[in-house]
């Protein structure tokens, strides 16, 4: 259904850099679910609410990779199948470096949270085209450039020494699990 295009490591990642997410985790998966389950969702949510979700289709940010470099990104990875957690896994694995990030800092829209609660899905493992993970020496400067171009984002953590993938989930810390099948397939097969 959805395929990820492999590419070579072309940038730079080093300990101490910021991890930055642009766009919203799980939004494209939310839109796909709403499109496939529209009639069912009308029973749970107002028609206006479901239609507002559907109206976001095609409005995910389009980012020119050349611009990212100008704005201060040293490496980037578009998200997609498997969600932002798979993207974090892939980028840290590609460079054999550690990461530490906060789950609660990853941008997620309320409608994604509500649909994920309805179908018992993890929004961070939901299809996330239009969401990008980047590294930058100064994440605040990169966020400012993104914002100037109408793209929401957040600094979610840091690149670290070693190869540990540590996530702070609010109540404590743990290790990022190996990627699994995209949550979208639990609803749409």
C-alpha positions as CSV (number, residue, x, y, z in Angstrom):
1,X,0.0,0.0,0.0
2,X,2.5,2.6,1.1
3,X,6.2,2.3,0.4
4,X,9.2,4.1,1.8
5,X,12.0,5.2,-0.6
6,X,15.4,4.3,0.7
7,X,18.1,6.9,0.4
8,X,21.8,7.2,1.3
9,X,23.0,9.0,4.4
10,X,23.8,12.4,3.0
11,X,23.9,14.6,6.0
12,X,25.5,14.7,9.4
13,X,24.4,13.6,12.8
14,X,26.4,14.0,16.0
15,X,25.8,13.9,19.7
16,X,24.4,17.1,21.2
17,X,22.3,18.0,18.2
18,X,18.6,18.6,18.5
19,X,16.0,16.3,17.2
20,X,13.2,18.3,15.4
21,X,9.9,17.1,14.1
22,X,8.0,19.1,11.5
23,X,4.4,18.4,10.7
24,X,2.1,16.2,12.7
25,X,2.6,12.5,13.7
26,X,-0.2,10.3,12.4
27,X,-2.2,13.0,10.6
28,X,-2.1,11.3,7.2
29,X,-3.2,8.0,8.8
30,X,-6.0,9.8,10.6
31,X,-7.2,11.2,7.3
32,X,-7.1,7.7,5.6
33,X,-9.0,6.2,8.5
34,X,-11.6,8.9,8.3
35,X,-12.0,8.4,4.6
36,X,-12.4,4.6,4.9
37,X,-14.6,4.7,8.1
38,X,-16.6,7.9,7.5
39,X,-20.0,6.4,7.9
40,X,-19.0,4.6,11.1
41,X,-17.3,7.7,12.5
42,X,-20.5,9.8,11.9
43,X,-22.0,7.6,14.7
44,X,-19.3,8.6,17.1
45,X,-18.4,12.1,16.1
46,X,-20.3,15.0,14.5
47,X,-20.5,15.1,10.7
48,X,-18.7,18.5,10.8
49,X,-15.9,17.1,12.9
50,X,-15.3,14.1,10.5
51,X,-15.6,16.3,7.5
52,X,-13.0,18.7,9.0
53,X,-10.6,15.8,9.3
54,X,-11.2,14.9,5.7
55,X,-10.7,18.5,4.6
56,X,-7.0,18.3,5.7
57,X,-6.2,15.8,3.0
58,X,-3.4,17.1,0.8
59,X,-2.6,19.9,3.2
60,X,0.4,18.1,4.9
61,X,3.5,20.3,4.6
62,X,5.6,19.9,1.5
63,X,9.2,20.6,2.3
64,X,12.0,21.1,-0.1
65,X,15.1,19.3,1.2
66,X,17.4,22.1,-0.2
67,X,15.5,24.5,2.0
68,X,16.0,22.4,5.1
69,X,19.7,22.6,4.7
70,X,19.5,26.4,4.4
71,X,17.4,26.5,7.5
72,X,19.9,24.6,9.6
73,X,18.9,20.9,9.3
74,X,22.0,18.7,9.1
75,X,20.0,15.6,8.2
76,X,16.3,14.7,7.7
77,X,14.1,11.7,7.2
78,X,10.5,11.9,5.9
79,X,8.1,9.8,8.0
80,X,5.6,7.5,6.5
81,X,4.6,3.9,7.1
82,X,5.2,2.9,10.7
83,X,4.9,6.4,12.0
84,X,7.3,8.8,13.6
85,X,8.7,6.1,16.0
86,X,9.8,4.1,13.0
87,X,11.4,7.2,11.6
88,X,13.3,7.8,14.8
89,X,14.4,4.2,14.8
90,X,15.5,4.3,11.1
91,X,17.5,7.6,11.4
92,X,19.3,6.7,14.5
93,X,20.1,3.2,13.1
94,X,21.3,4.6,9.8
95,X,23.9,6.6,11.6
96,X,24.5,4.2,14.5
97,X,23.9,6.9,17.1
98,X,21.8,7.2,20.2
99,X,18.8,9.4,20.7
100,X,16.8,10.6,23.7
101,X,13.4,12.1,23.1
102,X,10.1,13.0,24.8
103,X,7.0,11.4,23.4
104,X,4.9,14.2,24.7
105,X,6.8,16.8,22.7
106,X,6.0,15.1,19.3
107,X,3.3,17.2,17.6
108,X,0.0,15.3,17.3
109,X,-3.4,16.8,16.4
110,X,-6.4,16.3,18.7
111,X,-8.3,14.5,16.0
112,X,-5.5,11.9,15.7
113,X,-5.7,11.3,19.4
114,X,-9.5,10.9,19.3
115,X,-9.5,8.5,16.3
116,X,-6.6,6.5,17.9
117,X,-8.5,6.2,21.1
118,X,-11.6,5.1,19.2
119,X,-9.7,2.3,17.4
120,X,-7.1,1.6,20.1
121,X,-4.2,2.7,18.0
122,X,-0.8,4.2,18.9
123,X,-0.7,7.6,17.1
124,X,3.1,7.5,17.0
125,X,3.1,4.3,15.0
126,X,0.4,5.5,12.6
127,X,1.1,6.4,9.0
128,X,2.7,9.9,9.0
129,X,3.4,11.1,5.5
130,X,4.0,14.9,5.7
131,X,5.8,14.6,9.0
132,X,9.6,14.9,9.0
133,X,12.4,14.2,11.5
134,X,15.5,16.4,11.4
135,X,18.7,17.0,13.2
136,X,20.1,20.5,13.8
137,X,22.8,22.1,15.7
138,X,20.3,24.7,16.8
139,X,16.7,23.3,16.8
140,X,15.2,26.7,17.9
141,X,16.6,28.4,14.7
142,X,15.3,25.6,12.5
143,X,11.8,25.8,14.2
144,X,11.8,29.6,13.5
145,X,12.5,29.0,9.8
146,X,9.8,26.3,9.6
147,X,7.3,28.6,11.3
148,X,8.1,31.4,8.9
149,X,7.1,29.0,6.1
150,X,3.8,28.0,7.9
151,X,5.1,24.6,9.1
152,X,4.5,23.6,12.7
153,X,7.2,21.7,14.6
154,X,8.9,21.0,17.9
155,X,12.3,20.1,19.3
156,X,11.6,16.6,20.8
157,X,15.0,15.6,22.1
158,X,18.8,15.2,21.4
159,X,21.2,13.0,19.6
160,X,23.3,11.1,22.2
161,X,26.5,9.1,22.5
162,X,26.3,5.4,22.0
163,X,23.4,3.6,20.3
164,X,20.6,3.7,22.9
165,X,17.2,4.8,21.8
166,X,15.7,6.3,24.9
167,X,12.2,7.7,25.1
168,X,10.7,9.7,27.9
169,X,7.0,8.8,28.1
170,X,6.1,11.2,30.9
171,X,5.9,8.6,33.7
172,X,9.5,7.4,33.3
173,X,11.9,6.4,30.6
174,X,12.3,3.4,28.5
175,X,13.8,2.1,25.3
176,X,12.3,2.6,21.8
177,X,10.9,-0.8,20.6
178,X,11.8,-2.2,17.2
179,X,9.3,-0.9,14.6
180,X,6.1,-3.0,14.0
181,X,3.4,-3.1,11.4
182,X,1.8,0.3,10.8
183,X,-1.3,0.9,13.1
184,X,-3.3,1.8,10.0
185,X,-3.5,-1.9,9.0
186,X,-5.5,-2.6,12.2
187,X,-8.3,-0.5,10.7
188,X,-7.8,-0.7,7.0
189,X,-6.8,-4.0,5.4
